[in-house]
Amino acid sequence: MTYVCVLRGVTKNCPGIDWTSWGLIEVPPLPYSQVQAAISITIGFLTTLLKLPHAFSFLRLGATINAKVAELGGIESAAVQTALQDELDLTSDEGAKSLHTLRRSILVVRLGLVMLCGAICYAFAKFVAAFACDSSMLNLTGCVVLKSHS
């Protein structure tokens, strides 16, 4: 096994050094599988985090539209019907379908956010496992113990 010498921020391979006389510490290098798992999980974690602002802005927009429709008296009110016809060129039935589609989409995005938060927690647990577990793998019961085939 090779070890790494660390002195004042400089890292070198230093075989045969008397660690105590030089004030150096010996650090075993990370296995390649741990580094690869950490990089992969970090990329997945960051790309997942990038999706959160889009979902929250969609939910804010949907809440604003629902609040405005409720303020005007609901989808059947004359003010909403006039706005649908003048601004969006929609009939009453098309406007009702569009509002129903928006509300269904809001529900789907909320469910997606729950799943996204679960994926973020899972990615964080896998990231910790990459360094805490000998096999760099995690399952529901903890670190995976690999048995050697003899």
C-alpha positions in Angstrom: 0.0 0.0 0.0 1.3 3.4 -0.9 0.9 6.4 1.4 0.9 10.1 0.8 3.0 12.7 2.5 1.3 15.9 3.4 3.4 18.9 4.4 2.3 22.5 4.2 -0.4 21.7 1.6 2.1 19.9 -0.7 1.2 16.3 -1.5 3.8 13.8 -2.7 4.5 10.0 -2.5 7.1 9.6 0.2 8.1 6.0 0.8 10.6 5.4 3.7 10.1 8.7 5.5 10.3 8.7 9.3 6.9 10.3 9.9 7.5 11.4 13.5 10.8 13.3 12.8 9.4 15.2 9.9 6.0 16.0 11.5 4.2 14.5 8.6 1.0 12.4 8.7 0.4 9.3 6.6 -2.9 9.3 4.7 -3.9 6.2 2.8 -5.2 7.0 -0.6 -8.9 6.6 -1.3 -9.9 3.6 -3.3 -10.8 4.5 -6.9 -14.4 3.1 -6.4 -15.0 5.6 -3.6 -13.8 8.6 -5.6 -15.8 7.5 -8.6 -18.9 7.0 -6.5 -18.5 10.3 -4.8 -18.1 12.2 -8.1 -21.1 10.4 -9.6 -23.3 11.1 -6.6 -22.2 14.7 -6.4 -23.2 15.3 -10.1 -26.5 13.6 -9.5 -27.1 15.6 -6.3 -26.3 19.0 -8.0 -28.4 18.3 -11.1 -31.3 17.4 -8.8 -30.9 20.6 -6.9 -31.1 22.6 -10.1 -34.7 21.3 -10.7 -36.1 22.7 -7.4 -36.3 26.4 -8.3 -38.3 25.5 -11.5 -40.8 23.5 -9.5 -41.2 26.1 -6.9 -41.7 28.9 -9.4 -44.4 26.8 -11.2 -46.2 26.3 -7.9 -46.1 30.0 -7.2 -47.5 30.8 -10.6 -50.3 28.3 -10.2 -51.1 29.7 -6.8 -51.3 33.2 -8.2 -53.6 32.1 -11.0 -55.9 30.1 -8.6 -56.0 33.1 -6.2 -56.9 35.5 -9.0 -59.7 33.2 -10.3 -61.0 32.9 -6.7 -60.8 36.6 -6.2 -62.9 37.2 -9.3 -65.6 34.8 -8.1 -64.6 31.4 -9.6 -64.4 30.0 -13.1 -68.1 30.6 -13.7 -68.1 34.3 -12.8 -68.7 36.9 -15.5 -65.3 38.6 -14.9 -63.3 35.4 -15.4 -65.4 34.6 -18.5 -64.7 38.0 -20.0 -61.0 37.7 -19.2 -60.8 34.3 -20.8 -62.5 35.5 -24.0 -60.7 38.8 -24.2 -57.2 37.9 -23.1 -56.9 34.2 -24.1 -59.6 33.8 -26.7 -61.0 30.8 -24.9 -64.6 29.7 -24.5 -66.1 28.9 -21.1 -65.6 25.2 -21.5 -62.0 25.7 -22.7 -61.2 27.9 -19.8 -62.6 25.4 -17.3 -60.6 22.6 -18.9 -57.4 24.8 -18.8 -58.0 25.6 -15.1 -58.6 21.9 -14.4 -55.4 21.0 -16.3 -53.5 23.6 -14.3 -54.7 22.2 -11.0 -53.9 18.7 -12.0 -50.4 19.8 -13.1 -49.9 21.5 -9.7 -50.8 18.2 -8.0 -48.3 16.3 -10.2 -45.6 18.8 -9.5 -46.2 18.6 -5.7 -45.9 14.8 -5.9 -42.8 15.2 -8.0 -41.3 17.5 -5.4 -41.8 14.9 -2.7 -40.1 12.3 -4.9 -37.3 14.8 -5.7 -36.7 15.5 -2.0 -36.5 11.7 -1.5 -34.0 11.4 -4.3 -31.9 14.2 -2.7 -31.9 12.4 0.7 -31.0 9.1 -1.0 -28.1 10.8 -2.9 -26.8 12.3 0.3 -27.0 8.9 2.0 -25.1 7.3 -0.9 -22.5 10.1 -0.7 -21.9 9.4 3.0 -21.7 5.6 2.2 -19.1 6.2 -0.4 -16.7 7.2 2.4 -18.1 5.5 5.4 -18.7 2.0 4.0 -15.8 -0.3 3.1 -17.7 -1.4 0.0 -18.9 2.1 -0.9 -22.4 0.7 -1.1 -25.5 1.2 1.0 -28.8 -0.7 1.3 -31.8 -0.4 3.7 -30.0 -2.2 6.5 -26.8 -0.2 6.4 -23.4 -0.7 4.7 -23.2 -3.7 2.3 -20.8 -6.4 3.5 -19.2 -8.1 0.5 -18.1 -11.7 1.2 -15.1 -13.0 -0.7 -15.4 -16.1 -2.8 -12.8 -18.6 -1.7 
